[in-house]
Amino acid sequence: MNQATVGERVRRLRLASGLSQADLATASGQASGSISMLENGRLPLTDKLVSAIARPLGCEPTYLRADSREPLTTKPWLRAYADASKRAVDRAVADSTTAVDVIRYLGLEQIPDTLPLFGGDANDDDAIEHFALEVREAAGLDRDDVVPNAIRAAERLGCVVLPMDDELGRHLGLSLRVDATAVIRVARPSASREHHIPGDRQRFTVAHELGHLTLHHASPPPDTPAQAARIEKQAHHFAGAFLAPGDALLADLDRAGGRVTLSTLTTLKATWGVAIKALVVRFRQLGVIDEDHARSLYKQISARGWNKGEPVEVGNEDAIWMERALSKRARSTGGAAATMPHAVGLAPRYFDAWTNWSPAPADVAEAKVIEFRRSRNQPQ
């Protein structure tokens, strides 16, 4: 039993559980400061200590003692946690690392990583436009296809997409690599009107995180507001081009009358599953409208109260790979998916956090979801 590795594992599960060192010390009956010493490999390990620590972490002592290396995890492309608490980001990162550790431990059959990696100038808008088409092709989409399900497209590219219960400040998702595995976290929907994440925002978030994974794979997280603004703009541009490629979107605009109005934007949202405000940005990127036209549209959107809720509600999406891979692994051993937590030595709450895409409950009536039209035949 490697003392340093146990300490790293304790720290990871503590962060994934949202506990401070003081919280864990209290919950496990340890002296103040002992958790810091344990995590830094400076506290002698006894069976009694490991068992006491394991309980509040939601794991078996065997998981902490497992003879395996800790995964290597990159940092998400968020600037110094400016828009989210450090604890919230650390929790999402640690939980994602634990998910990949479980995937490795169980030997789950992963979809091969076919994510293209950008090698051009990310400040070149045309280069991003062309690269987004390349990523679409890798996901099995033609140039004029509507993306039927952004999460499934990311999964087909080899990404592990996991739900996230809470927003990270203004961020609805994050992305990182754990060892060689690309991971995307995206906020799941809520039955609460106040906290509901519309499907169009969820789709754009997934595409945005694909942008980070592909465009910024060799770049560290930004250190300054200027750097953060630049890479966010690049990932936004990629997301727009991935979800609504220029030529196909312009052809649909022509069929809708050729003028960028709130009426045509609503029609295009119903087809492409992209928010009206995001479509304004997209047409600005494509040079169809100028800044004055865009500003006028934003004023009209605000006057209609669409900043709080746009017309044409797009349905939320969910991932399928993790749950299916766990079920397949369980069947191979003659068991059920519910037995997988015990096989790993982790509490079921971890597995639920990786597979539960159902809306968080709320005492409000669910609005009827109008699924956006899919005018072409695409892979599911």
C-alpha positions in Angstrom: 0.0 0.0 0.0 1.6 3.2 -1.2 1.1 5.9 1.4 1.4 8.8 -1.1 -1.2 7.2 -3.4 -3.6 6.6 -0.6 -3.3 10.2 0.3 -3.9 11.4 -3.3 -7.0 9.1 -3.4 -8.3 10.5 -0.2 -7.9 14.0 -1.4 -9.7 13.2 -4.7 -12.7 11.6 -3.0 -12.8 14.4 -0.4 -13.0 17.0 -3.2 -15.5 14.9 -5.1 -17.7 14.8 -2.0 -17.5 18.5 -1.5 -15.8 18.2 1.9 -13.1 20.4 3.4 -10.2 18.9 5.3 -11.9 20.0 8.5 -15.2 18.5 7.4 -13.5 15.1 6.8 -11.6 15.2 10.0 -14.8 15.8 12.0 -16.8 13.2 10.1 -14.1 10.5 10.6 -13.2 11.4 14.2 -9.7 12.5 13.4 -7.7 15.3 15.0 -7.6 18.7 13.3 -4.7 18.8 10.7 -4.5 15.0 10.4 -6.2 15.0 7.0 -3.7 17.4 5.6 -0.9 15.1 6.8 -2.7 12.0 5.4 -3.2 13.6 2.0 0.5 14.6 1.8 1.7 11.1 2.8 3.0 12.1 6.2 0.6 10.2 8.4 1.2 6.5 9.2 -1.6 4.3 7.8 -3.4 1.9 10.0 -6.4 -0.3 9.2 -8.4 1.7 11.8 -7.5 5.0 10.2 -8.3 3.9 6.6 -11.7 2.5 7.7 -12.6 5.7 9.6 -11.7 7.8 6.6 -13.4 5.6 4.0 -16.9 5.9 5.6 -17.5 9.6 5.0 -15.9 9.4 1.6 -18.4 6.8 0.5 -15.9 4.1 -0.3 -14.6 0.8 1.0 -11.1 0.7 2.5 -10.1 -1.6 -0.4 -10.7 1.3 -2.9 -8.3 3.5 -1.0 -5.7 0.7 -0.8 -6.0 -0.4 -4.4 -2.6 -0.9 -6.0 -3.0 1.3 -9.0 -1.7 4.7 -10.0 -3.8 7.9 -9.8 -5.1 9.3 -13.2 -3.4 12.4 -14.6 -6.0 15.2 -15.0 -5.7 18.4 -16.9 -7.3 21.6 -15.6 -10.5 22.9 -17.2 -10.3 26.1 -19.3 -11.7 28.4 -16.7 -9.9 31.5 -15.6 -8.8 31.2 -11.9 -12.3 30.2 -11.0 -13.5 33.8 -11.6 -17.0 32.8 -12.4 -17.3 29.8 -10.0 -16.2 28.8 -6.6 -12.9 26.9 -6.4 -14.7 24.2 -4.3 -17.4 23.7 -7.0 -14.8 23.4 -9.8 -12.5 21.1 -7.7 -15.5 18.9 -7.0 -16.4 18.6 -10.7 -12.8 17.8 -11.6 -12.3 15.3 -8.8 -15.6 13.5 -9.6 -14.7 13.3 -13.3 -11.3 11.8 -12.4 -13.1 9.3 -10.2 -15.4 8.3 -13.1 -12.5 7.7 -15.4 -10.7 5.7 -12.7 -13.8 3.5 -12.4 -13.9 3.1 -16.2 -10.3 2.0 -16.1 -10.8 -0.3 -13.1 -13.8 -2.1 -14.6 -12.3 -2.2 -18.1 -15.3 -0.6 -19.7 -15.2 -0.7 -23.5 -14.8 2.9 -24.5 -15.7 4.4 -27.9 -12.4 5.2 -29.7 -11.3 8.8 -29.4 -11.6 10.3 -32.9 -11.6 14.0 -31.9 -9.6 15.9 -34.4 -7.0 18.3 -32.9 -6.7 21.8 -34.2 -3.3 22.7 -35.5 -4.0 26.1 -37.0 -4.3 29.7 -35.7 -7.3 29.9 -33.3 -7.5 33.6 -34.0 -8.4 32.9 -37.6 -12.2 32.7 -37.8 -12.1 31.0 -41.3 -9.8 28.3 -39.9 -12.3 27.6 -37.1 -15.2 27.5 -39.6 -13.4 24.9 -41.7 -12.2 22.9 -38.6 -15.7 22.7 -37.2 -16.8 21.0 -40.5 -13.9 18.5 -39.9 -15.1 17.7 -36.4 -18.7 17.3 -37.7 -17.4 14.8 -40.3 -15.6 12.9 -37.6 -18.9 12.7 -35.7 -20.7 11.2 -38.8 -22.5 14.4 -39.8 -22.7 15.8 -43.4 -22.2 19.5 -44.0 -25.9 20.3 -44.2 -27.0 18.0 -41.4 -28.8 19.4 -38.3 -27.0 17.9 -35.2 -29.9 15.7 -33.8 -28.2 15.3 -30.4 -25.1 17.2 -29.4 -24.3 14.9 -26.5 -24.5 11.8 -28.6 -22.3 13.4 -31.2 -19.7 14.1 -28.5 -20.0 10.5 -27.4 -19.5 9.2 -30.9 -16.2 11.2 -31.0 -15.1 9.3 -27.9 -15.9 11.8 -25.2 -17.3 10.7 -21.9 -20.2 13.1 -21.2 -21.4 13.3 -17.6 -24.2 15.3 -16.0 -23.5 18.2 -13.6 -26.0 19.1 -10.9 -25.0 22.8 -10.5 -23.8 25.6 -12.8 -20.3 26.8 -12.3 -20.9 30.5 -12.0 -21.9 31.5 -15.5 -20.6 28.3 -16.9 -23.0 25.4 -17.7 -20.2 22.9 -18.3 -16.5 22.2 -18.3 -14.1 19.9 -20.1 -10.8 18.2 -19.4 -8.8 15.2 -20.1 -8.3 12.4 -17.6 -5.3 10.3 -18.8 -6.3 9.9 -22.5 -10.0 10.3 -22.0 -11.9 13.4 -23.0 -14.5 14.3 -20.4 -17.3 16.9 -20.8 -19.5 17.9 -17.9 -22.8 19.7 -18.7 -25.5 20.9 -16.4 -28.6 18.6 -16.4 -32.1 20.1 -16.6 -34.2 21.1 -13.6 -37.9 21.0 -13.2 -37.6 24.4 -11.5 -38.3 27.3 -13.9 -35.8 29.4 -12.1 -32.9 26.9 -12.6 -34.0 25.2 -15.8 -31.4 24.8 -18.4 -33.0 25.1 -21.9 -32.0 22.4 -24.4 -30.6 24.9 -26.8 -28.2 26.2 -24.1 -27.3 22.7 -23.1 -26.5 21.8 -26.8 -24.4 24.9 -27.2 -22.5 24.2 -24.0 -21.6 20.7 -25.2 -20.4 22.1 -28.6 -18.5 24.9 -26.7 -16.6 22.3 -24.6 -15.8 20.3 -27.8 -14.3 23.6 -29.0 -12.0 23.7 -25.9 -11.0 20.1 -26.3 -10.1 20.4 -29.9 -9.0 24.0 -30.3 -7.2 24.4 -27.0 -5.8 20.9 -26.4 -2.2 22.2 -26.1 -3.1 25.4 -24.2 -3.2 25.8 -20.4 -6.1 27.5 -18.7 -6.1 31.3 -19.2 -4.3 33.5 -16.6 -5.8 36.9 -17.5 -9.3 38.2 -18.3 -8.0 39.1 -21.8 -6.9 35.5 -22.4 -10.1 34.1 -21.0 -12.2 36.3 -23.3 -10.2 35.3 -26.3 -10.4 31.5 -25.8 -14.1 31.8 -24.9 -14.8 33.7 -28.1 -12.9 31.0 -30.0 -14.9 28.2 -28.4 -18.2 30.1 -29.0 -17.3 30.5 -32.7 -16.6 26.8 -32.9 -19.9 25.9 -31.2 -21.9 28.0 -33.6 -20.1 26.6 -36.7 -20.4 23.0 -35.4 -24.2 23.3 -34.6 -25.1 25.5 -37.6 -22.6 25.3 -40.5 -22.5 28.5 -42.6 -23.5 27.3 -46.0 -26.4 25.2 -44.7 -27.7 27.9 -42.4 -27.5 30.5 -45.1 -29.5 28.3 -47.5 -32.2 27.9 -44.9 -32.2 31.7 -44.4 -32.8 32.1 -48.1 -35.7 29.6 -48.0 -37.1 31.6 -45.0 -37.2 34.9 -47.0 -33.6 36.0 -46.8 -34.0 38.6 -44.1 -32.7 38.2 -40.5 -35.8 39.1 -38.4 -37.1 37.7 -35.2 -39.6 35.7 -37.2 -37.0 34.0 -39.4 -34.7 33.5 -36.4 -37.5 31.7 -34.6 -38.0 29.5 -37.6 -34.3 28.7 -37.8 -34.1 28.0 -34.1 -36.9 25.4 -34.6 -34.8 23.7 -37.3 -31.2 23.9 -35.9 -31.8 23.8 -32.1 -29.7 26.9 -31.6 -30.9 29.8 -29.4 -32.2 33.0 -31.2 -29.6 35.2 -29.5 -26.9 32.7 -30.6 -28.2 32.8 -34.1 -27.8 36.6 -34.1 -24.1 36.1 -33.2 -23.8 33.5 -35.9 -25.2 35.7 -38.6 -22.9 38.5 -37.4 -19.9 36.0 -37.7 -21.0 35.1 -41.2 -21.2 38.8 -42.2 -24.9 38.7 -43.0 -25.8 41.5 -40.6 -23.7 44.3 -39.2 -23.4 45.5 -35.6 -26.3 48.0 -35.9 -28.6 45.3 -37.1 -27.5 42.9 -34.3 -28.0 45.6 -31.7 -31.5 46.3 -33.1 -32.4 42.6 -32.8 -31.1 42.4 -29.3 -33.3 45.3 -28.3 -36.3 43.6 -29.9 -35.5 40.4 -28.0 -35.3 42.3 -24.8 -38.6 44.2 -25.4 -40.4 40.9 -25.9 -39.0 39.4 -22.7 -37.1 36.7 -24.6 -34.0 37.2 -22.5 -35.7 35.2 -19.8 -37.3 32.6 -22.1 -37.3 32.4 -25.9 -40.0 30.9 -28.0 -39.6 27.3 -29.4 -38.4 25.3 -26.4 -35.7 22.8 -27.4 -35.7 19.5 -25.6 -32.9 18.5 -23.2 -30.5 15.8 -24.1 -28.8 13.0 -22.1 -25.8 10.7 -22.5 -26.1 6.9 -23.0 -22.6 5.5 -23.1 -21.8 5.3 -19.4 -25.0 3.6 -18.3 -24.9 1.1 -21.3 -21.2 0.3 -20.6 -21.9 -0.4 -17.0 -24.8 -2.7 -17.9 -22.7 -4.5 -20.5 -19.9 -5.0 -18.0 -22.4 -6.3 -15.4 -23.9 -8.8 -17.8 -20.5 -10.1 -18.7 -20.0 -11.2 -15.0 -23.6 -12.5 -14.7 -24.7 -9.6 -12.5 -26.7 -6.4 -12.7 -25.6 -2.8 -13.2 -26.6 -2.2 -9.5 -23.8 -4.5 -8.4 -21.1 -2.3 -10.1 -20.6 0.1 -7.1 -19.9 -2.9 -4.8 -17.5 -4.4 -7.4 -15.5 -1.1 -7.3 -15.8 -0.3 -3.7 -17.6 3.0 -4.1 -21.0 4.1 -2.9 -23.9 4.1 -5.4 -24.1 7.9 -5.2 -21.0 8.2 -7.3 -22.6 6.1 -10.1 -25.9 8.0 -9.8 -24.0 11.2 -10.3 -22.6 9.9 -13.6 -25.8 8.4 -15.1 -28.7 10.4 -13.7 -29.9 12.9 -16.3 -33.5 13.3 -15.0 -34.5 16.9 -14.1 -34.0 17.9 -10.5 -37.5 17.9 -9.0 -39.5 21.0 -8.3 -43.2 21.7 -7.5 -44.0 23.4 -10.8 -45.9 22.2 -13.8 -43.6 21.1 -16.6 -43.9 23.2 -19.7 -44.7 21.3 -22.9 -41.5 20.8 -24.8 -41.7 21.5 -28.5 -39.0 19.4 -30.1 -37.2 21.2 -32.8 -37.8 19.9 -36.3 -35.3 17.6 -37.9 -35.6 18.1 -41.6 -32.9 15.7 -42.6 -32.0 12.1 -41.9 -29.2 12.0 -39.4 -27.6 9.4 -37.1 -28.9 9.2 -33.6 
